[in-house]
Amino acid sequence: MGSRNCVKWLRSAIFCIFIIFLLCSPLYGAIQEESSLAWPRTVQDDQQQLVTVSSEPHRIISLAPSNTEVLFALGLDDRIVGVTDYCNYPAAALEKDRIGGFSTVSIEKVVALHPDLVIASGGNNQEAVDRIKELKIPVYYADARSLDEIYTTIEKIGYITGTSEKASSIISNLKAREEIVRKEGETVSKKPIVAHVIWYDPIYVSGKGTFQDELIQIAGGVNAFSDKNGHAIANIEEFISKNPDIIVVNSGSGMGSDTVDMKEYFMTEPRLSRLSAIVSDKIIVVDSDIADRAGPRLWDLLEEIAPKIRGE
């Protein structure tokens, strides 16, 4: 081997040793940590689209009540500049500028607020979402259908808003609370049949693939309508056939408006009078604004209904 080649080989060897040393040293962890704080940041949303935020967002608009609750939970109160007409929790959300309805977003109002990030949702008008994207405003589309997907939503929104540490804390807390209820539910020897009703005319129930189905199972029950996919219609005959031990009914529309007494409907409908849940008066009324939103308060609901499902 010539002297020149020898020198090249020696330099390469020294460089490799240095890289190995760097990767194994505490300094590398510090470099990684510092790099993770850099912008831009890119994540994949629930429409499988890559969303890039060029700098830390300070003017955020939420297009759904569930998104608003996640943003407030992350401590982004001061950075939220616009919400929908139905964003009613927490109370501070009522003080934010309104950009229209859940499915009737006003593009003009969105643009007027000069957002640097918009959090959209499955119930939004897709044309409005696409139009906002065309205006070069970053849009993260959240459409969580399960508790795990809600965890992912919190994690990803935390990342693109620079609140990852807070997001991790929230997720850890929620998972710990979920595990406690799950273990308590596993002690139930005879699991009650539970139906969750979203609406009554026609009757809409929560089937498999919904977070309401998950809550019932974690709490120690069996979903009466696990043979249905998502939220589906169930007729009177099906209800009689399923004969649930417990019926969980929403207290309203879930959109912060028309309140309906669905318990009264089930208690007074003659054709349902012989249902086990009716005879034993085991109807649990829950707040629609909690039960139908993919946000952190679902875990509050889980802890609320679990003892009732277990018969405590």
Phi and psi restraints in degrees (value plus and minus 20) as a CYANA .aco file:
   2 GLY   PHI     -91.7   -51.7
   2 GLY   PSI     141.8   181.8
   3 SER   PHI     -82.7   -42.7
   3 SER   PSI     -56.3   -16.3
   4 ARG   PHI     -85.4   -45.4
   4 ARG   PSI     -63.9   -23.9
   5 ASN   PHI     -83.9   -43.9
   5 ASN   PSI     -55.8   -15.8
   6 CYS   PHI     -81.3   -41.3
   6 CYS   PSI     -62.4   -22.4
   7 VAL   PHI     -85.6   -45.6
   7 VAL   PSI     -62.4   -22.4
   8 LYS   PHI     -81.6   -41.6
   8 LYS   PSI     -64.0   -24.0
   9 TRP   PHI     -82.1   -42.1
   9 TRP   PSI     -61.4   -21.4
  10 LEU   PHI     -84.7   -44.7
  10 LEU   PSI     -62.5   -22.5
  11 ARG   PHI     -82.7   -42.7
  11 ARG   PSI     -62.3   -22.3
  12 SER   PHI     -82.6   -42.6
  12 SER   PSI     -61.3   -21.3
  13 ALA   PHI     -84.5   -44.5
  13 ALA   PSI     -64.0   -24.0
  14 ILE   PHI     -83.1   -43.1
  14 ILE   PSI     -60.4   -20.4
  15 PHE   PHI     -84.0   -44.0
  15 PHE   PSI     -62.8   -22.8
  16 CYS   PHI     -83.3   -43.3
  16 CYS   PSI     -61.8   -21.8
  17 ILE   PHI     -82.8   -42.8
  17 ILE   PSI     -59.7   -19.7
  18 PHE   PHI     -83.9   -43.9
  18 PHE   PSI     -62.6   -22.6
  19 ILE   PHI     -83.4   -43.4
  19 ILE   PSI     -63.0   -23.0
  20 ILE   PHI     -82.1   -42.1
  20 ILE   PSI     -62.1   -22.1
  21 PHE   PHI     -82.4   -42.4
  21 PHE   PSI     -61.9   -21.9
  22 LEU   PHI     -85.3   -45.3
  22 LEU   PSI     -63.2   -23.2
  23 LEU   PHI     -84.7   -44.7
  23 LEU   PSI     -49.6    -9.6
  24 CYS   PHI    -112.2   -72.2
  24 CYS   PSI     -24.2    15.8
  25 SER   PHI    -115.4   -75.4
  25 SER   PSI     137.0   177.0
  26 PRO   PHI     -80.4   -40.4
  26 PRO   PSI     -44.9    -4.9
  27 LEU   PHI     -81.5   -41.5
  27 LEU   PSI     -56.7   -16.7
  28 TYR   PHI     -82.7   -42.7
  28 TYR   PSI     -60.5   -20.5
  29 GLY   PHI     -80.6   -40.6
  29 GLY   PSI     -59.9   -19.9
  30 ALA   PHI     -85.1   -45.1
  30 ALA   PSI     -59.4   -19.4
  31 ILE   PHI     -84.7   -44.7
  31 ILE   PSI     -64.2   -24.2
  32 GLN   PHI     -79.7   -39.7
  32 GLN   PSI     -64.5   -24.5
  33 GLU   PHI     -82.2   -42.2
  33 GLU   PSI     -62.4   -22.4
  34 GLU   PHI     -86.1   -46.1
  34 GLU   PSI     -59.7   -19.7
  35 SER   PHI     -84.9   -44.9
  35 SER   PSI     -54.6   -14.6
  36 SER   PHI     -87.9   -47.9
  36 SER   PSI     -35.7     4.3
  37 LEU   PHI    -109.7   -69.7
  37 LEU   PSI     -22.3    17.7
  38 ALA   PHI     -98.2   -58.2
  38 ALA   PSI     139.8   179.8
  39 TRP   PHI    -141.8  -101.8
  39 TRP   PSI     135.0   175.0
  40 PRO   PHI     -93.9   -53.9
  40 PRO   PSI     145.8   185.8
  41 ARG   PHI    -145.3  -105.3
  41 ARG   PSI     120.0   160.0
  42 THR   PHI    -148.0  -108.0
  42 THR   PSI     113.5   153.5
  43 VAL   PHI    -155.5  -115.5
  43 VAL   PSI     143.4   183.4
  44 GLN   PHI    -119.7   -79.7
  44 GLN   PSI     109.2   149.2
  45 ASP   PHI    -112.1   -72.1
  45 ASP   PSI    -190.7  -150.7
  46 ASP   PHI     -99.7   -59.7
  46 ASP   PSI     -19.6    20.4
  47 GLN   PHI    -122.7   -82.7
  47 GLN   PSI      -7.6    32.4
  48 GLN   PHI      42.0    82.0
  48 GLN   PSI       9.0    49.0
  49 GLN   PHI    -124.0   -84.0
  49 GLN   PSI     120.8   160.8
  50 LEU   PHI     -99.3   -59.3
  50 LEU   PSI     107.9   147.9
  51 VAL   PHI    -135.5   -95.5
  51 VAL   PSI     101.3   141.3
  52 THR   PHI    -131.6   -91.6
  52 THR   PSI     106.5   146.5
  53 VAL   PHI    -129.6   -89.6
  53 VAL   PSI      97.2   137.2
  54 SER   PHI     -92.8   -52.8
  54 SER   PSI     -49.1    -9.1
  55 SER   PHI    -169.2  -129.2
  55 SER   PSI     147.6   187.6
  56 GLU   PHI     -77.7   -37.7
  56 GLU   PSI      99.8   139.8
  57 PRO   PHI     -91.4   -51.4
  57 PRO   PSI     118.6   158.6
  58 HIS   PHI    -145.4  -105.4
  58 HIS   PSI     -24.4    15.6
  59 ARG   PHI    -153.8  -113.8
  59 ARG   PSI      74.0   114.0
  60 ILE   PHI    -129.6   -89.6
  60 ILE   PSI     116.4   156.4
  61 ILE   PHI    -136.1   -96.1
  61 ILE   PSI     115.3   155.3
  62 SER   PHI    -128.1   -88.1
  62 SER   PSI     111.9   151.9
  63 LEU   PHI    -123.8   -83.8
  63 LEU   PSI      -3.8    36.2
  64 ALA   PHI    -178.9  -138.9
  64 ALA   PSI     126.7   166.7
  65 PRO   PHI     -76.9   -36.9
  65 PRO   PSI     -59.1   -19.1
  66 SER   PHI     -83.4   -43.4
  66 SER   PSI     -62.0   -22.0
  67 ASN   PHI     -83.2   -43.2
  67 ASN   PSI     -60.9   -20.9
  68 THR   PHI     -80.6   -40.6
  68 THR   PSI     -62.2   -22.2
  69 GLU   PHI     -85.1   -45.1
  69 GLU   PSI     -58.2   -18.2
  70 VAL   PHI     -85.2   -45.2
  70 VAL   PSI     -64.6   -24.6
  71 LEU   PHI     -82.3   -42.3
  71 LEU   PSI     -62.6   -22.6
  72 PHE   PHI     -86.6   -46.6
  72 PHE   PSI     -59.6   -19.6
  73 ALA   PHI     -80.9   -40.9
  73 ALA   PSI     -51.4   -11.4
  74 LEU   PHI     -99.6   -59.6
  74 LEU   PSI     -20.0    20.0
  75 GLY   PHI      59.2    99.2
  75 GLY   PSI       6.0    46.0
  76 LEU   PHI    -116.8   -76.8
  76 LEU   PSI       3.5    43.5
  77 ASP   PHI     -66.3   -26.3
  77 ASP   PSI     -70.8   -30.8
  78 ASP   PHI     -92.6   -52.6
  78 ASP   PSI     -33.9     6.1
  79 ARG   PHI    -120.2   -80.2
  79 ARG   PSI     -27.3    12.7
  80 ILE   PHI    -103.1   -63.1
  80 ILE   PSI      97.5   137.5
  81 VAL   PHI    -127.9   -87.9
  81 VAL   PSI     -34.5     5.5
  82 GLY   PHI    -175.1  -135.1
  82 GLY   PSI     123.5   163.5
  83 VAL   PHI    -162.3  -122.3
  83 VAL   PSI     152.7   192.7
  84 THR   PHI    -101.9   -61.9
  84 THR   PSI     151.1   191.1
  85 ASP   PHI     -84.6   -44.6
  85 ASP   PSI     -40.7    -0.7
  86 TYR   PHI    -116.7   -76.7
  86 TYR   PSI     -19.6    20.4
  87 CYS   PHI    -100.1   -60.1
  87 CYS   PSI      79.0   119.0
  88 ASN   PHI    -138.1   -98.1
  88 ASN   PSI     -12.4    27.6
  89 TYR   PHI    -163.2  -123.2
  89 TYR   PSI     117.8   157.8
  90 PRO   PHI     -90.0   -50.0
  90 PRO   PSI    -199.4  -159.4
  91 ALA   PHI     -75.9   -35.9
  91 ALA   PSI     -53.0   -13.0
  92 ALA   PHI     -83.0   -43.0
  92 ALA   PSI     -41.7    -1.7
  93 ALA   PHI     -86.3   -46.3
  93 ALA   PSI     -47.0    -7.0
  94 LEU   PHI     -88.7   -48.7
  94 LEU   PSI     -35.8     4.2
  95 GLU   PHI    -112.4   -72.4
  95 GLU   PSI     -24.3    15.7
  96 LYS   PHI    -103.7   -63.7
  96 LYS   PSI     135.7   175.7
  97 ASP   PHI     -82.7   -42.7
  97 ASP   PSI     124.8   164.8
  98 ARG   PHI    -119.2   -79.2
  98 ARG   PSI     117.7   157.7
  99 ILE   PHI    -136.3   -96.3
  99 ILE   PSI      -2.5    37.5
 100 GLY   PHI      93.4   133.4
 100 GLY   PSI    -189.9  -149.9
 101 GLY   PHI    -101.7   -61.7
 101 GLY   PSI     158.2   198.2
 102 PHE   PHI     -82.7   -42.7
 102 PHE   PSI     -65.1   -25.1
 103 SER   PHI    -128.4   -88.4
 103 SER   PSI     -14.4    25.6
 104 THR   PHI    -146.5  -106.5
 104 THR   PSI      35.4    75.4
 105 VAL   PHI     -86.6   -46.6
 105 VAL   PSI     114.2   154.2
 106 SER   PHI    -109.3   -69.3
 106 SER   PSI      92.0   132.0
 107 ILE   PHI     -81.6   -41.6
 107 ILE   PSI     -58.7   -18.7
 108 GLU   PHI     -80.8   -40.8
 108 GLU   PSI     -63.0   -23.0
 109 LYS   PHI     -88.4   -48.4
 109 LYS   PSI     -56.2   -16.2
 110 VAL   PHI     -82.1   -42.1
 110 VAL   PSI     -69.6   -29.6
 111 VAL   PHI     -82.5   -42.5
 111 VAL   PSI     -59.2   -19.2
 112 ALA   PHI     -82.8   -42.8
 112 ALA   PSI     -43.2    -3.2
 113 LEU   PHI    -109.2   -69.2
 113 LEU   PSI     -21.3    18.7
 114 HIS   PHI      29.9    69.9
 114 HIS   PSI      36.5    76.5
 115 PRO   PHI     -93.9   -53.9
 115 PRO   PSI     130.1   170.1
 116 ASP   PHI    -128.6   -88.6
 116 ASP   PSI     -17.3    22.7
 117 LEU   PHI    -182.4  -142.4
 117 LEU   PSI     114.7   154.7
 118 VAL   PHI    -142.6  -102.6
 118 VAL   PSI     112.3   152.3
 119 ILE   PHI    -126.2   -86.2
 119 ILE   PSI      89.6   129.6
 120 ALA   PHI    -115.9   -75.9
 120 ALA   PSI     157.6   197.6
 121 SER   PHI    -169.4  -129.4
 121 SER   PSI     148.3   188.3
 122 GLY   PHI     -80.8   -40.8
 122 GLY   PSI     -46.1    -6.1
 123 GLY   PHI    -105.5   -65.5
 123 GLY   PSI     -24.4    15.6
 124 ASN   PHI     -95.5   -55.5
 124 ASN   PSI     134.2   174.2
 125 ASN   PHI     -87.2   -47.2
 125 ASN   PSI     101.4   141.4
 126 GLN   PHI     -82.6   -42.6
 126 GLN   PSI     -53.1   -13.1
 127 GLU   PHI     -82.7   -42.7
 127 GLU   PSI     -59.7   -19.7
 128 ALA   PHI     -86.1   -46.1
 128 ALA   PSI     -62.1   -22.1
 129 VAL   PHI     -81.8   -41.8
 129 VAL   PSI     -64.3   -24.3
 130 ASP   PHI     -84.7   -44.7
 130 ASP   PSI     -58.4   -18.4
 131 ARG   PHI     -84.2   -44.2
 131 ARG   PSI     -60.9   -20.9
 132 ILE   PHI     -82.5   -42.5
 132 ILE   PSI     -60.4   -20.4
 133 LYS   PHI     -83.2   -43.2
 133 LYS   PSI     -59.3   -19.3
 134 GLU   PHI     -81.6   -41.6
 134 GLU   PSI     -45.5    -5.5
 135 LEU   PHI    -104.3   -64.3
 135 LEU   PSI      -9.5    30.5
 136 LYS   PHI      46.7    86.7
 136 LYS   PSI       8.5    48.5
 137 ILE   PHI    -119.0   -79.0
 137 ILE   PSI     104.7   144.7
 138 PRO   PHI     -80.7   -40.7
 138 PRO   PSI     110.0   150.0
 139 VAL   PHI    -144.8  -104.8
 139 VAL   PSI     100.7   140.7
 140 TYR   PHI    -120.7   -80.7
 140 TYR   PSI     103.2   143.2
 141 TYR   PHI    -119.8   -79.8
 141 TYR   PSI      93.9   133.9
 142 ALA   PHI    -127.7   -87.7
 142 ALA   PSI     106.7   146.7
 143 ASP   PHI    -164.1  -124.1
 143 ASP   PSI      38.3    78.3
 144 ALA   PHI     -87.6   -47.6
 144 ALA   PSI     113.4   153.4
 145 ARG   PHI    -135.9   -95.9
 145 ARG   PSI     -21.3    18.7
 146 SER   PHI    -167.2  -127.2
 146 SER   PSI     148.9   188.9
 147 LEU   PHI     -83.5   -43.5
 147 LEU   PSI     -60.8   -20.8
 148 ASP   PHI     -81.4   -41.4
 148 ASP   PSI     -58.3   -18.3
 149 GLU   PHI     -90.9   -50.9
 149 GLU   PSI     -49.5    -9.5
 150 ILE   PHI     -87.6   -47.6
 150 ILE   PSI     -60.5   -20.5
 151 TYR   PHI     -76.4   -36.4
 151 TYR   PSI     -64.9   -24.9
 152 THR   PHI     -84.2   -44.2
 152 THR   PSI     -60.8   -20.8
 153 THR   PHI     -80.0   -40.0
 153 THR   PSI     -67.1   -27.1
 154 ILE   PHI     -80.8   -40.8
 154 ILE   PSI     -63.1   -23.1
 155 GLU   PHI     -83.0   -43.0
 155 GLU   PSI     -66.2   -26.2
 156 LYS   PHI     -92.8   -52.8
 156 LYS   PSI     -60.4   -20.4
 157 ILE   PHI     -85.8   -45.8
 157 ILE   PSI     -57.1   -17.1
 158 GLY   PHI     -79.7   -39.7
 158 GLY   PSI     -60.6   -20.6
 159 TYR   PHI     -86.1   -46.1
 159 TYR   PSI     -68.3   -28.3
 160 ILE   PHI     -97.2   -57.2
 160 ILE   PSI     -29.8    10.2
 161 THR   PHI    -125.8   -85.8
 161 THR   PSI     -18.6    21.4
 162 GLY   PHI      56.9    96.9
 162 GLY   PSI       4.8    44.8
 163 THR   PHI    -142.4  -102.4
 163 THR   PSI      18.3    58.3
 164 SER   PHI     -79.9   -39.9
 164 SER   PSI     -59.1   -19.1
 165 GLU   PHI     -82.5   -42.5
 165 GLU   PSI     -63.2   -23.2
 166 LYS   PHI     -86.0   -46.0
 166 LYS   PSI     -61.0   -21.0
 167 ALA   PHI     -80.9   -40.9
 167 ALA   PSI     -63.6   -23.6
 168 SER   PHI     -82.6   -42.6
 168 SER   PSI     -59.6   -19.6
 169 SER   PHI     -84.2   -44.2
 169 SER   PSI     -63.5   -23.5
 170 ILE   PHI     -82.2   -42.2
 170 ILE   PSI     -67.0   -27.0
 171 ILE   PHI     -82.7   -42.7
 171 ILE   PSI     -63.5   -23.5
 172 SER   PHI     -81.2   -41.2
 172 SER   PSI     -62.5   -22.5
 173 ASN   PHI     -84.4   -44.4
 173 ASN   PSI     -65.3   -25.3
 174 LEU   PHI     -85.5   -45.5
 174 LEU   PSI     -60.3   -20.3
 175 LYS   PHI     -85.8   -45.8
 175 LYS   PSI     -57.7   -17.7
 176 ALA   PHI     -85.7   -45.7
 176 ALA   PSI     -62.6   -22.6
 177 ARG   PHI     -85.8   -45.8
 177 ARG   PSI     -60.5   -20.5
 178 GLU   PHI     -82.0   -42.0
 178 GLU   PSI     -61.4   -21.4
 179 GLU   PHI     -85.6   -45.6
 179 GLU   PSI     -57.6   -17.6
 180 ILE   PHI     -81.4   -41.4
 180 ILE   PSI     -67.2   -27.2
 181 VAL   PHI     -86.2   -46.2
 181 VAL   PSI     -59.0   -19.0
 182 ARG   PHI     -80.4   -40.4
 182 ARG   PSI     -64.8   -24.8
 183 LYS   PHI     -85.1   -45.1
 183 LYS   PSI     -58.3   -18.3
 184 GLU   PHI     -85.6   -45.6
 184 GLU   PSI     -57.3   -17.3
 185 GLY   PHI     -87.2   -47.2
 185 GLY   PSI     -51.3   -11.3
 186 GLU   PHI     -89.0   -49.0
 186 GLU   PSI     -35.7     4.3
 187 THR   PHI    -103.0   -63.0
 187 THR   PSI     -30.3     9.7
 188 VAL   PHI     -92.0   -52.0
 188 VAL   PSI     100.2   140.2
 189 SER   PHI     -97.3   -57.3
 189 SER   PSI     -64.1   -24.1
 190 LYS   PHI    -135.2   -95.2
 190 LYS   PSI      81.9   121.9
 191 LYS   PHI     -93.9   -53.9
 191 LYS   PSI     106.5   146.5
 192 PRO   PHI     -92.2   -52.2
 192 PRO   PSI     130.2   170.2
 193 ILE   PHI    -104.9   -64.9
 193 ILE   PSI     102.8   142.8
 194 VAL   PHI    -142.2  -102.2
 194 VAL   PSI     113.5   153.5
 195 ALA   PHI    -134.7   -94.7
 195 ALA   PSI     113.6   153.6
 196 HIS   PHI    -127.9   -87.9
 196 HIS   PSI     104.2   144.2
 197 VAL   PHI    -131.4   -91.4
 197 VAL   PSI     104.3   144.3
 198 ILE   PHI    -109.5   -69.5
 198 ILE   PSI     -58.4   -18.4
 199 TRP   PHI    -169.3  -129.3
 199 TRP   PSI     142.8   182.8
 200 TYR   PHI    -138.6   -98.6
 200 TYR   PSI     -29.2    10.8
 201 ASP   PHI    -159.5  -119.5
 201 ASP   PSI      61.3   101.3
 202 PRO   PHI     -97.5   -57.5
 202 PRO   PSI     152.5   192.5
 203 ILE   PHI     -94.5   -54.5
 203 ILE   PSI      99.4   139.4
 204 TYR   PHI    -128.6   -88.6
 204 TYR   PSI     110.7   150.7
 205 VAL   PHI    -141.5  -101.5
 205 VAL   PSI     144.9   184.9
 206 SER   PHI    -115.2   -75.2
 206 SER   PSI      98.1   138.1
 207 GLY   PHI    -118.6   -78.6
 207 GLY   PSI    -183.1  -143.1
 208 LYS   PHI     -89.0   -49.0
 208 LYS   PSI     136.1   176.1
 209 GLY   PHI      62.3   102.3
 209 GLY   PSI      -6.0    34.0
 210 THR   PHI    -139.3   -99.3
 210 THR   PSI     136.1   176.1
 211 PHE   PHI     -93.5   -53.5
 211 PHE   PSI     -40.9    -0.9
 212 GLN   PHI     -86.0   -46.0
 212 GLN   PSI     -57.9   -17.9
 213 ASP   PHI     -81.3   -41.3
 213 ASP   PSI     -62.0   -22.0
 214 GLU   PHI     -82.7   -42.7
 214 GLU   PSI     -63.5   -23.5
 215 LEU   PHI     -80.8   -40.8
 215 LEU   PSI     -62.7   -22.7
 216 ILE   PHI     -80.3   -40.3
 216 ILE   PSI     -65.5   -25.5
 217 GLN   PHI     -87.2   -47.2
 217 GLN   PSI     -64.5   -24.5
 218 ILE   PHI     -82.0   -42.0
 218 ILE   PSI     -57.8   -17.8
 219 ALA   PHI     -90.9   -50.9
 219 ALA   PSI     -34.6     5.4
 220 GLY   PHI      91.6   131.6
 220 GLY   PSI      -7.7    32.3
 221 GLY   PHI    -129.5   -89.5
 221 GLY   PSI     158.5   198.5
 222 VAL   PHI    -141.0  -101.0
 222 VAL   PSI     108.1   148.1
 223 ASN   PHI     -90.3   -50.3
 223 ASN   PSI     101.4   141.4
 224 ALA   PHI     -81.4   -41.4
 224 ALA   PSI     -48.1    -8.1
 225 PHE   PHI    -135.6   -95.6
 225 PHE   PSI      17.6    57.6
 226 SER   PHI     -89.1   -49.1
 226 SER   PSI     -29.5    10.5
 227 ASP   PHI    -103.0   -63.0
 227 ASP   PSI     -26.0    14.0
 228 LYS   PHI    -122.5   -82.5
 228 LYS   PSI     131.5   171.5
 229 ASN   PHI    -117.0   -77.0
 229 ASN   PSI     109.3   149.3
 230 GLY   PHI      42.6    82.6
 230 GLY   PSI    -168.0  -128.0
 231 HIS   PHI    -114.1   -74.1
 231 HIS   PSI     101.8   141.8
 232 ALA   PHI    -159.2  -119.2
 232 ALA   PSI     143.2   183.2
 233 ILE   PHI     -99.0   -59.0
 233 ILE   PSI     118.3   158.3
 234 ALA   PHI    -148.0  -108.0
 234 ALA   PSI     107.8   147.8
 235 ASN   PHI    -105.9   -65.9
 235 ASN   PSI     153.3   193.3
 236 ILE   PHI     -78.3   -38.3
 236 ILE   PSI     -62.8   -22.8
 237 GLU   PHI     -80.7   -40.7
 237 GLU   PSI     -59.7   -19.7
 238 GLU   PHI     -84.3   -44.3
 238 GLU   PSI     -60.6   -20.6
 239 PHE   PHI     -82.0   -42.0
 239 PHE   PSI     -63.2   -23.2
 240 ILE   PHI     -83.7   -43.7
 240 ILE   PSI     -59.1   -19.1
 241 SER   PHI     -86.8   -46.8
 241 SER   PSI     -60.7   -20.7
 242 LYS   PHI     -93.0   -53.0
 242 LYS   PSI     -54.6   -14.6
 243 ASN   PHI      24.7    64.7
 243 ASN   PSI      43.4    83.4
 244 PRO   PHI     -83.5   -43.5
 244 PRO   PSI     126.4   166.4
 245 ASP   PHI     -95.9   -55.9
 245 ASP   PSI     -50.6   -10.6
 246 ILE   PHI    -156.5  -116.5
 246 ILE   PSI     118.9   158.9
 247 ILE   PHI    -139.8   -99.8
 247 ILE   PSI     105.2   145.2
 248 VAL   PHI    -122.0   -82.0
 248 VAL   PSI     100.9   140.9
 249 VAL   PHI    -139.2   -99.2
 249 VAL   PSI     125.4   165.4
 250 ASN   PHI     -95.0   -55.0
 250 ASN   PSI     131.9   171.9
 251 SER   PHI    -110.4   -70.4
 251 SER   PSI     -23.0    17.0
 252 GLY   PHI    -190.8  -150.8
 252 GLY   PSI    -177.3  -137.3
 253 SER   PHI    -102.9   -62.9
 253 SER   PSI     -35.2     4.8
 254 GLY   PHI      65.8   105.8
 254 GLY   PSI     -22.6    17.4
 255 MET   PHI    -135.2   -95.2
 255 MET   PSI      -1.4    38.6
 256 GLY   PHI      55.8    95.8
 256 GLY   PSI      -6.5    33.5
 257 SER   PHI    -142.6  -102.6
 257 SER   PSI    -142.8  -102.8
 258 ASP   PHI     -62.4   -22.4
 258 ASP   PSI      95.7   135.7
 259 THR   PHI    -112.7   -72.7
 259 THR   PSI     114.8   154.8
 260 VAL   PHI    -150.1  -110.1
 260 VAL   PSI     117.2   157.2
 261 ASP   PHI    -109.5   -69.5
 261 ASP   PSI      65.3   105.3
 262 MET   PHI     -94.2   -54.2
 262 MET   PSI     -43.4    -3.4
 263 LYS   PHI     -82.3   -42.3
 263 LYS   PSI     -62.1   -22.1
 264 GLU   PHI     -80.6   -40.6
 264 GLU   PSI     -59.6   -19.6
 265 TYR   PHI     -80.9   -40.9
 265 TYR   PSI     -68.1   -28.1
 266 PHE   PHI     -88.9   -48.9
 266 PHE   PSI     -53.7   -13.7
 267 MET   PHI     -94.2   -54.2
 267 MET   PSI     -43.7    -3.7
 268 THR   PHI    -130.2   -90.2
 268 THR   PSI     -26.1    13.9
 269 GLU   PHI     -94.0   -54.0
 269 GLU   PSI      91.9   131.9
 270 PRO   PHI     -76.0   -36.0
 270 PRO   PSI     -57.8   -17.8
 271 ARG   PHI     -88.3   -48.3
 271 ARG   PSI     -37.4     2.6
 272 LEU   PHI    -124.2   -84.2
 272 LEU   PSI     -15.6    24.4
 273 SER   PHI     -83.2   -43.2
 273 SER   PSI     -42.6    -2.6
 274 ARG   PHI    -116.4   -76.4
 274 ARG   PSI     -17.6    22.4
 275 LEU   PHI     -80.9   -40.9
 275 LEU   PSI     122.8   162.8
 276 SER   PHI     -74.7   -34.7
 276 SER   PSI     -63.1   -23.1
 277 ALA   PHI     -84.7   -44.7
 277 ALA   PSI     -53.5   -13.5
 278 ILE   PHI     -95.1   -55.1
 278 ILE   PSI     -65.9   -25.9
 279 VAL   PHI     -79.6   -39.6
 279 VAL   PSI     -60.7   -20.7
 280 SER   PHI    -112.9   -72.9
 280 SER   PSI     -16.3    23.7
 281 ASP   PHI      34.4    74.4
 281 ASP   PSI      27.7    67.7
 282 LYS   PHI    -128.7   -88.7
 282 LYS   PSI      50.4    90.4
 283 ILE   PHI    -135.1   -95.1
 283 ILE   PSI     101.3   141.3
 284 ILE   PHI    -121.3   -81.3
 284 ILE   PSI     102.1   142.1
 285 VAL   PHI    -115.7   -75.7
 285 VAL   PSI     107.5   147.5
 286 VAL   PHI    -144.5  -104.5
 286 VAL   PSI     136.3   176.3
 287 ASP   PHI     -95.1   -55.1
 287 ASP   PSI      99.6   139.6
 288 SER   PHI     -78.2   -38.2
 288 SER   PSI     -56.4   -16.4
 289 ASP   PHI     -85.8   -45.8
 289 ASP   PSI     -35.3     4.7
 290 ILE   PHI    -120.2   -80.2
 290 ILE   PSI     -67.6   -27.6
 291 ALA   PHI     -86.4   -46.4
 291 ALA   PSI     -47.2    -7.2
 292 ASP   PHI    -126.1   -86.1
 292 ASP   PSI     -11.3    28.7
 293 ARG   PHI    -132.7   -92.7
 293 ARG   PSI     112.7   152.7
 294 ALA   PHI    -101.3   -61.3
 294 ALA   PSI      49.9    89.9
 295 GLY   PHI    -158.1  -118.1
 295 GLY   PSI     159.2   199.2
 296 PRO   PHI     -80.2   -40.2
 296 PRO   PSI     -43.0    -3.0
 297 ARG   PHI     -92.8   -52.8
 297 ARG   PSI     -29.7    10.3
 298 LEU   PHI     -80.3   -40.3
 298 LEU   PSI     -51.6   -11.6
 299 TRP   PHI     -93.2   -53.2
 299 TRP   PSI     -49.3    -9.3
 300 ASP   PHI     -84.4   -44.4
 300 ASP   PSI     -62.3   -22.3
 301 LEU   PHI     -84.2   -44.2
 301 LEU   PSI     -61.0   -21.0
 302 LEU   PHI     -77.3   -37.3
 302 LEU   PSI     -66.7   -26.7
 303 GLU   PHI     -88.4   -48.4
 303 GLU   PSI     -45.7    -5.7
 304 GLU   PHI     -96.4   -56.4
 304 GLU   PSI     -64.2   -24.2
 305 ILE   PHI    -107.9   -67.9
 305 ILE   PSI     -42.1    -2.1
 306 ALA   PHI     -76.2   -36.2
 306 ALA   PSI     -69.3   -29.3
 307 PRO   PHI     -81.1   -41.1
 307 PRO   PSI     -54.6   -14.6
 308 LYS   PHI     -90.5   -50.5
 308 LYS   PSI     -57.9   -17.9
 309 ILE   PHI     -88.6   -48.6
 309 ILE   PSI     -56.0   -16.0
 310 ARG   PHI     -98.1   -58.1
 310 ARG   PSI     -27.6    12.4
 311 GLY   PHI      60.3   100.3
 311 GLY   PSI       7.9    47.9
